[in-house]
Amino acid sequence: MNPKNTTFHALEIFLAVAKEKNFSEVARQYDVASSVISRQIKQLEDDFGQTLFYRSTRAMSLTQAGEMFATHAKTILGEFHHLLDEFNDKNQEPNGTIHINAPVFFGQKHIAPYLGELAKRYPKLHIHLSQTDDFIDPYSEMADMIVRVAVPTDSNLKQKIIACQRHFLLASSDYLAEFGTPKTLADLKHHHGLFYRGELGVLRFKDLKSNQFIEIKEKMMSNNAGSLIEMAICGAGIVMMPDWAVADEMRTGKLVPILTDTPVSSDNTDICVAILTPQSAYRPVNVQAVIDFFVEKWDGGRSWGFQAG
């Protein structure tokens, strides 16, 4: 039985003595001295304040207290072995429930599309996905794995950075055909801008080389990234989006990146896609399996167009 040197091990020895009625035989089975077995039984009797065995030079038998003790010891050990079997099953194959939390738009783009494949790979796994742009504290709310698109910070969570996002300026081919393709940042002042407005205000386009905001006319604004992307596809103007948000639109040609040699963002701080999990000495097998699955699928950001190095 594992672990050893516990009360459960003591119960196991007690039941072996109750069966064999002989310290020497049990000592042989456990490859220890008879005195070790004798001391273990004496310790149990002292702990419970009961005589568990009648002993003489020729024989030994259970007392009435010993009979009662044996009945409960069998039940306790049976439950304990059942628990060990369940843990062993969990360690062999991902199963049970895993709670995943992710930002709304990122979850729609890069988590939900893979969940069918994840379910087929691990059929005993039950997946609970919650999507919110608010920070989730896994120690007070139900979350085994958190995906965040944010500035990496020191915290009491384990953090695995997948990739730092890259922003693009994009427009539809119809828009560029009508208004022309900008050749320089200065050309943008003649174009229509589509802006994201969040809790921190309007995210302006910034040229990271000069650390200056880019002059462009405000045409439309939304607090929903998906809506802004649709506006851009319909030819309403130029939008700035991170690579993971517009990978499909760039691949299909619905949106055309412009001024790609100029690094742009809304902030000077790197924003990264990361997986966060609670600190623990033993990460559950199902959590590790799901993390490995998405690390494989996202491929360091290459799945949405990011090129490492």
Disulfide bonds with the S-S distance in Angstrom:
Cys164-Cys272 2.19
